[in-house]
Amino acid sequence: MSQLSKKDLDAFARRLQERRRALIAEIRQEIEDGEDEHSMALRDQFDDLDPHDDRAVSDWVREVGIAQVVRDTRELDDVEAALLRVADKSYGVCMDCGEAIPRARLDATPSAVRCVPCQEKAEARAG
């Protein structure tokens, strides 16, 4: 169970929403900077999207297969998943052990899904 107060959850949600907006802007800029035919076609598709339709923008970004946006797209997925956890009140709870993720970890990585010990175990398994 998360030990975060409503005020803390609201603050993390704001940080995550700000990061989401920044990532979408960065991805858009990376695409706009591209001068090849593929980048121009993607730019036209992006411009046709309703900027207020978060789902359409997110879906479009995921479909873009440009190497420069892969890192930002992964982070965007993590941020959106964290926002869903805020909404369903599971934010700040380790997905492996169910214990509260320490505040310091969330401050450093607001989209964290695991406490440090469980994250280290997951990385060792993947490694």
C-alpha positions as CSV (number, residue, x, y, z in Angstrom):
1,M,0.0,0.0,0.0
2,S,1.3,3.4,-0.9
3,Q,2.1,5.7,2.0
4,L,1.8,8.9,-0.2
5,S,-0.7,11.5,0.8
6,K,-3.2,13.0,-1.6
7,K,-1.1,16.1,-1.8
8,D,2.0,14.0,-2.7
9,L,0.0,12.0,-5.3
10,D,-1.3,15.2,-6.9
11,A,2.3,16.6,-7.0
12,F,3.6,13.4,-8.7
13,A,0.7,13.5,-11.1
14,R,1.5,17.1,-12.1
15,R,5.2,16.1,-12.5
16,L,4.3,13.2,-14.7
17,Q,1.8,15.2,-16.8
18,E,4.5,17.9,-17.3
19,R,7.0,15.2,-18.3
20,R,4.5,13.7,-20.7
21,R,3.9,17.1,-22.4
22,A,7.7,17.6,-22.6
23,L,8.3,14.2,-24.2
24,I,5.6,14.7,-26.8
25,A,7.2,18.1,-27.6
26,E,10.6,16.5,-27.9
27,I,9.4,13.8,-30.1
28,R,7.6,16.3,-32.3
29,Q,10.8,18.4,-32.5
30,E,12.9,15.4,-33.5
31,I,10.5,14.6,-36.3
32,E,10.3,18.3,-37.4
33,D,14.1,18.4,-37.5
34,G,14.2,15.5,-40.0
35,E,14.5,16.6,-43.6
36,D,14.0,13.3,-45.3
37,E,10.8,12.3,-47.1
38,H,9.8,9.9,-44.3
39,S,10.1,12.6,-41.6
40,M,8.1,15.0,-43.7
41,A,5.3,12.5,-44.1
42,L,5.3,11.8,-40.4
43,R,5.2,15.5,-39.7
44,D,2.1,15.9,-41.9
45,Q,0.4,13.0,-40.0
46,F,1.3,14.6,-36.7
47,D,-0.1,18.0,-37.8
48,D,-3.4,16.4,-38.7
49,L,-3.9,15.0,-35.2
50,D,-6.1,16.9,-32.7
51,P,-3.6,18.2,-30.1
52,H,-6.2,17.8,-27.4
53,D,-6.8,14.1,-28.1
54,D,-4.1,12.6,-25.9
55,R,-4.9,9.1,-26.9
56,A,-4.5,9.8,-30.6
57,V,-1.2,11.6,-30.1
58,S,0.1,8.8,-27.9
59,D,-1.0,6.1,-30.3
60,W,0.6,8.0,-33.2
61,V,3.8,8.5,-31.3
62,R,4.0,4.7,-30.5
63,E,3.6,3.9,-34.2
64,V,6.5,6.1,-35.3
65,G,9.5,3.9,-36.1
66,I,12.2,6.6,-36.0
67,A,15.3,5.5,-34.1
68,Q,15.7,8.9,-32.4
69,V,12.4,8.7,-30.7
70,V,12.6,5.2,-29.4
71,R,14.0,6.3,-26.0
72,D,11.5,9.1,-25.6
73,T,8.7,6.8,-26.7
74,R,9.6,4.2,-24.0
75,E,9.8,6.9,-21.4
76,L,6.4,8.2,-22.6
77,D,4.9,4.7,-22.1
78,D,6.4,4.6,-18.6
79,V,5.0,8.0,-17.7
80,E,1.5,7.2,-19.1
81,A,1.5,3.9,-17.1
82,A,2.5,5.8,-14.0
83,L,-0.4,8.3,-14.6
84,L,-2.8,5.3,-14.8
85,R,-1.4,4.0,-11.5
86,V,-2.1,7.4,-9.9
87,A,-5.7,7.2,-11.3
88,D,-6.3,3.7,-9.9
89,K,-4.5,4.5,-6.6
90,S,-1.8,1.9,-7.1
91,Y,1.0,4.5,-7.6
92,G,3.9,4.2,-5.3
93,V,3.4,0.4,-4.7
94,C,6.0,-2.0,-5.9
95,M,4.6,-4.3,-8.6
96,D,6.7,-7.3,-7.3
97,C,6.5,-7.2,-3.5
98,G,3.5,-4.9,-2.9
99,E,5.4,-2.7,-0.5
100,A,5.5,1.1,-0.7
101,I,8.2,2.4,-3.0
102,P,10.3,4.9,-1.0
103,R,9.6,8.5,-1.6
104,A,13.3,9.2,-2.5
105,R,13.0,6.6,-5.3
106,L,9.8,8.2,-6.6
107,D,11.4,11.6,-6.4
108,A,14.4,10.4,-8.5
109,T,12.2,8.3,-10.9
110,P,8.5,9.3,-10.7
111,S,7.6,6.4,-13.1
112,A,9.2,3.7,-11.0
113,V,7.2,0.5,-10.7
114,R,9.5,-1.3,-8.2
115,C,11.3,-0.6,-5.0
116,V,15.1,-0.7,-5.2
117,P,15.6,-4.3,-4.1
118,C,13.0,-5.6,-6.5
119,Q,14.4,-3.4,-9.3
120,E,17.9,-4.8,-8.7
121,K,16.5,-8.4,-8.8
122,A,14.6,-7.6,-12.1
123,E,17.7,-6.2,-13.7
124,A,19.8,-9.2,-12.6
125,R,17.3,-11.6,-14.1
126,A,17.2,-9.5,-17.4
127,G,21.0,-9.1,-17.4
